[in-house]
Amino acid sequence: MNEWRALATVLAFTTSFIFFVLFLTFWIVISITAYFTNYSDLLIALICLVGLFFSGYATGKLWDTIYKF
């Protein structure tokens, strides 16, 4: 059972890191795109909120899965 908990912990950290890298990548791309448009502040704020929500939700779900073991 401890092996499963260790595996789930590694998967949670890996998935959290992947979500974080994806969020940073999207944020940089949209920031560069928004720099050349009129909607820069609104677009950056929107992508930050959406990205933080999804990364936080996914990380929370993964930690819930870990503690069910």
N, C-alpha and C positions, 0 to 999 in steps of 0.2 A: 504494500500500500504506500510506503514511503517513496518507492520509485515513481509511482504515478503522481504523487504530490510534487516531486522534484521535476518531473517532466512537464507538468502543468505550469509550474513556476517559470521554467525556462521558456515555454511557449508564450506565457503571458508577457514576460519581459521582451521577448523577440517581437511579438505582435505590437506591443506598445511602442517599441522603437520604430517599427515599420510605419505605424500610423503617424508617429511624430515626424519622421523623415518625409512622408507623403504630404503631411500638413505644411511643413516648411517649404517643400518644393512648390506646392500650389500657391502658397502665400507669396513666394518670391515671383513666380510667373505672373500672378494676378497683380501684384504691386507694380511690376514693370509695365504690364498692359495698362493698368489704371493710370500710370504716370502720363500716358499719352492721350487720355480721354478726359472728359469733364466730370466723371463720376468717381474720381480717385478716392476721396475720403469715405464715401458710402460703400463703395465696392470693397475696400480693404476692411472696413468694420464688419461688413456682412460675411466675408470669407473667414475672418477670424472667429466670429461667433459660431458659424456653422462648423468650422474645423475643430474648434475646442469642444463643441457639443458632441460631435461624432467620436473624436478621440477619447474624450472622457467617458462616454457611454460604452464604447468598446472595451476600454480598460477596466471599467467597473464590472462589466459582464464577465470578463476573463477572471478577475479576482474572485467574483462570486463562484465561478466554476471551481477554482482552486480550493476554496474553503468548504466545498461540499464533499470533498474526499475525506 
